[in-house]
Amino acid sequence: MRRRKTVFVDSDILVIGGGMGGCGATYESRYWGRDLKIVCVEKANIERSGAVAQGLYAINCYMGMQWNENLPEDHVRYARNDLMGLVREDLGYDIARHVDSTVHKFEEWGLPIMRDPKTGRYQREGKWQIMIHGESYKPIVAEAARKAATEVYNRIMVTHLLMDKTRPNRVAGAVGFNVRNGNFYVFRAKAVIVAAGGASHIFKPRAVGEGMGRTWYAPWSSASAYALPILAGAKMTQMENRIVLTRFKDGYGPVGAYFLHLKTYTENAYGENYEPTWYEHTRQLVGNYVDRHPVPTCLRNHALLEEVKAGRGPIRMVTKEAFQDPHKETVGWENFLGMTIGQAVVWASQNIDPKEINPELTTSEPYVMGSHATCSGAWASGPEDCAPAEYRWGYNRMMTVEGLFGAGDTIGGTAHKFSSGSFTEGRIAAKAAVKYVNDLGNDQPQVSEAEYEDLKKTVYKPLENYAVGRNEIVAGTVSPSYLLPIHGLQRLEKIMDEYVGGIGAHYTTNEPLLTRGIELLGMLKEDLAYLGAEDLHQLQRAWELQHRVLASESVTQHTLFRTETRWPGYYYRADHPKLDDKDWHCFTLSRYDRDSGKWEMEKAPVYHIID
Ligand SMILES: Cc1cc2nc3c(=O)[nH]c(=O)nc-3n(C[C@H](O)[C@H](O)[C@H](O)COP(=O)(O)OP(=O)(O)OC[C@H]3O[C@@H](n4cnc5c(N)ncnc54)[C@H](O)[C@@H]3O)c2cc1C
């Protein structure tokens, strides 16, 4: 095999992933750590990477405290209600109290925020959302991170974390490879902040062969945020809380601005308001959550799903009325052009003019993330002034592994942080990480040469598998001795879809299905040793698949553990169809033992610190 060069990079703080959380962490690390070496490593290029790559049309988390619009406590209540009672209120409060200052920085750095001409305040789209001209949102945020970092390493996919030679539960850095030149990177760091985004493509998407990659969540979000900490032994929380989105069909264009700003509404195929039809039924399942305002996101999906199952689909968004107003028509189109251009293209290609035709809605396949209307992710220590003792074992946003911090989609229990909250959480994690590094004194972590040399062999193994195995085939892609990443991905998506509650199973699963799903995932994991990669691009795909499989296993274990249906509309445990506050008003926690391959599950209490 070709010898690969090893490049060593030393840092005080290593930020993995240069999306919203990572840029926030990089920026704030410099503020508190003027003399520290701050390195950000990103598998794409921070200029246009992550879920915000294409731009956004709204910042979904802004309190507006300068105008007495909302208090942080209000946001905690909102997120708690939307997540059916279960959020880490300490973490959510911590983000909410700081998020406005983040948004003010964005504006100072050049992000155009729309203003209400009458009041001069930021133009609200809804109670928490403000509207932006956000095509260049990510480059603006990335510029701040670039100026703050000692070095930014683009095009390096991080595959594993490195642990301290003498203290096995302490992080010491990370390894990865350059996806362009194939060099192997060993990052030695005193503290690591993981901000590697969420996970798409773990469940089979609606668009497969004909449009694979056309998912709601970014196709490059490959679960590294979960797999890296899981492999290092960090505890995870709420991994069963996968999210399903109601979006415009085929393009996954967002519906928020339509509902909130354009005041459009939905109806079934026969022009009827279907939500009241399912009121009693939903009440039987979840009690008075159905009466809450706003109705939790999952329950709104639930009514739509039931209506479609009853044969009265498709569900349509009534746009014809709103689009008669030229201003609203402009806003409707701009909303896509600044954020999801693909939806405008889909409509154009399918002869859909929303002024003439009410477009169809659909529900997406499930995704795993920690920053939207869902809260899967790592179990993190809370802020010292407001976290209950049980949630506080170290520095703010430190996971259960020493020196390992997280932000954005990585951190669990804190829904509704969105882009601004993820950046804010990066800032919070960075401030704590700087303190951690300063407190280390001479007690600094050391990487083990044996560990990174072993990982180097493991990382490039798929290239070797391919180089050897390709001689056994004459043509085509099917080999007796290796599995291509796309084959592995499709096998994963099929297992998750059929056994863990994807679109093909109407989001429904049960104990026998989950148990079989775990067995099949185990078999898939065995075969991952035979992944074959024909080039560096495929090597990246191979490692993305490894990360997705581990995160999927975590999702499946959590779904099996929680014997209730907490979020109908996101998924259903058919054998436990109701919400069960008596036994399950709690967080689920898992810890993976990478030596034995076993998962330990436990419950953690939910403390309500806001009335
Ligand atoms: C479709 C969609 C629409 C949204 N709409 C809005 C909206 O309108 N308003 C709003 O405020 N928020 C919105 N959000 C939410 C917002 O985008 C996220 O909350 C935010 O981007 C999460 O930040 P993050 O840092 O966790 O992840 P990201 O911003 O996705 O960043 C993760 C980064 O990690 C990198 N990475 C991943 N794996 C590795 C690896 N192994 N090695 C190195 N780098 C890696 C990725 O390339 C990426 O740059 C939306 C999200 C989505 C998906």
The ligand as a Tripos MOL2 file, in Angstrom:
@<TRIPOS>MOLECULE
LIG
   53    58     1     0     0
SMALL
NO_CHARGES

@<TRIPOS>ATOM
      1 C1        -32.7790   22.2010    6.2440 C.3       1 LIG1
      2 C2        -32.5010   23.0190    7.4480 C.ar      1 LIG1
      3 C3        -33.1210   24.2470    7.6000 C.ar      1 LIG1
      4 C4        -32.8500   25.0460    8.6880 C.ar      1 LIG1
      5 N1        -33.4460   26.2510    8.7810 N.ar      1 LIG1
      6 C5        -33.1060   27.0900    9.7740 C.ar      1 LIG1
      7 C6        -33.6450   28.4050    9.8200 C.ar      1 LIG1
      8 O1        -34.4340   28.7930    8.9650 O.2       1 LIG1
      9 N2        -33.2310   29.2220   10.8130 N.ar      1 LIG1
     10 C7        -32.3360   28.8310   11.7750 C.ar      1 LIG1
     11 O2        -31.9900   29.6330   12.6390 O.2       1 LIG1
     12 N3        -31.8300   27.5770   11.7680 N.ar      1 LIG1
     13 C8        -32.1810   26.6990   10.7970 C.ar      1 LIG1
     14 N4        -31.6640   25.4260   10.7700 N.ar      1 LIG1
     15 C9        -30.8530   24.9630   11.8950 C.3       1 LIG1
     16 C10       -29.3590   25.2730   11.7780 C.3       1 LIG1
     17 O3        -28.9270   25.1220   10.4830 O.3       1 LIG1
     18 C11       -28.6170   24.3140   12.7050 C.3       1 LIG1
     19 O4        -29.1760   24.4370   13.9810 O.3       1 LIG1
     20 C12       -27.1330   24.6000   12.8230 C.3       1 LIG1
     21 O5        -26.5130   24.6560   11.5760 O.3       1 LIG1
     22 C13       -26.4640   23.5260   13.6830 C.3       1 LIG1
     23 O6        -25.1340   23.8800   13.8760 O.3       1 LIG1
     24 P1        -23.9960   22.7550   14.0210 P.3       1 LIG1
     25 O7        -22.6990   23.4600   14.1710 O.co2     1 LIG1
     26 O8        -24.4000   21.7680   15.0340 O.co2     1 LIG1
     27 O9        -24.0380   21.9670   12.6190 O.3       1 LIG1
     28 P2        -23.6090   22.4890   11.1850 P.3       1 LIG1
     29 O10       -23.8310   23.9530   11.0580 O.co2     1 LIG1
     30 O11       -24.2730   21.5990   10.2070 O.co2     1 LIG1
     31 O12       -22.0340   22.2570   11.1460 O.3       1 LIG1
     32 C14       -21.4380   20.9790   11.2370 C.3       1 LIG1
     33 C15       -20.0880   21.0540   10.5490 C.3       1 LIG1
     34 O13       -19.2990   19.9150   10.8620 O.3       1 LIG1
     35 C16       -18.6220   19.4790    9.7030 C.3       1 LIG1
     36 N5        -18.2950   18.0600    9.8860 N.ar      1 LIG1
     37 C17       -19.1760   17.0440    9.9940 C.ar      1 LIG1
     38 N6        -18.5210   15.8920   10.2170 N.ar      1 LIG1
     39 C18       -17.2030   16.1910   10.2610 C.ar      1 LIG1
     40 C19       -16.0430   15.4110   10.4510 C.ar      1 LIG1
     41 N7        -16.1070   14.1010   10.6830 N.pl3     1 LIG1
     42 N8        -14.8430   16.0280   10.4040 N.ar      1 LIG1
     43 C20       -14.7580   17.3760   10.1820 C.ar      1 LIG1
     44 N9        -15.8390   18.1590    9.9900 N.ar      1 LIG1
     45 C21       -17.0500   17.5680   10.0450 C.ar      1 LIG1
     46 C22       -19.6230   19.7540    8.6010 C.3       1 LIG1
     47 O14       -19.0300   19.7800    7.3310 O.3       1 LIG1
     48 C23       -20.1980   21.0930    9.0310 C.3       1 LIG1
     49 O15       -19.4540   22.1730    8.5450 O.3       1 LIG1
     50 C24       -31.9380   24.5950    9.6890 C.ar      1 LIG1
     51 C25       -31.3200   23.3460    9.5570 C.ar      1 LIG1
     52 C26       -31.6030   22.5650    8.4390 C.ar      1 LIG1
     53 C27       -30.9210   21.2320    8.3170 C.3       1 LIG1
@<TRIPOS>BOND
     1     1     2 1
     2     2     3 ar
     3     2    52 ar
     4     3     4 ar
     5     4     5 ar
     6     4    50 ar
     7     5     6 ar
     8     6     7 ar
     9     6    13 1
    10     7     8 2
    11     7     9 ar
    12     9    10 ar
    13    10    11 2
    14    10    12 ar
    15    12    13 ar
    16    13    14 ar
    17    14    15 1
    18    14    50 ar
    19    15    16 1
    20    16    17 1
    21    16    18 1
    22    18    19 1
    23    18    20 1
    24    20    21 1
    25    20    22 1
    26    22    23 1
    27    23    24 1
    28    24    25 2
    29    24    26 1
    30    24    27 1
    31    27    28 1
    32    28    29 2
    33    28    30 1
    34    28    31 1
    35    31    32 1
    36    32    33 1
    37    33    34 1
    38    33    48 1
    39    34    35 1
    40    35    36 1
    41    35    46 1
    42    36    37 ar
    43    36    45 ar
    44    37    38 ar
    45    38    39 ar
    46    39    40 ar
    47    39    45 ar
    48    40    41 1
    49    40    42 ar
    50    42    43 ar
    51    43    44 ar
    52    44    45 ar
    53    46    47 1
    54    46    48 1
    55    48    49 1
    56    50    51 ar
    57    51    52 ar
    58    52    53 1
@<TRIPOS>SUBSTRUCTURE
     1 LIG1         1 GROUP 0 **** ****
